[in-house]
């Protein structure tokens, strides 16, 4: 078991090393594409990372560039006032409404009775 753990750790380390570009092949910072937000980041952190203008307003283009697929897919619903951008509060309001709709639908669906 200990050998398996060591082998797994070695694979992870070597994979990370292989994924790094060689120093002579490194691109200038400005030329590197914007990477998707890590999935473990909370929505506020992902929003802030995507909001490159730092104005608290996330445009559809910014959401696309940051690969925020849920925001991109539902942008028109989240931007209920059709301002052309969404805020964290807009996203929270939309999420709460969606969650409430889901709960209401669950409560109205007849549950099968045990026999």
Secondary structure, DSSP 8 states (H G I E B T S, - for coil): -HHHHHHHHHHHHHHHHHHS--GGG---GGGS------TTS-HHHHHHHH-TT-SS-B-HHHHHHTT-HHHHHTHHHH-TT--S-B-HHHHHHHHHHHHHHHHHHHHHS------
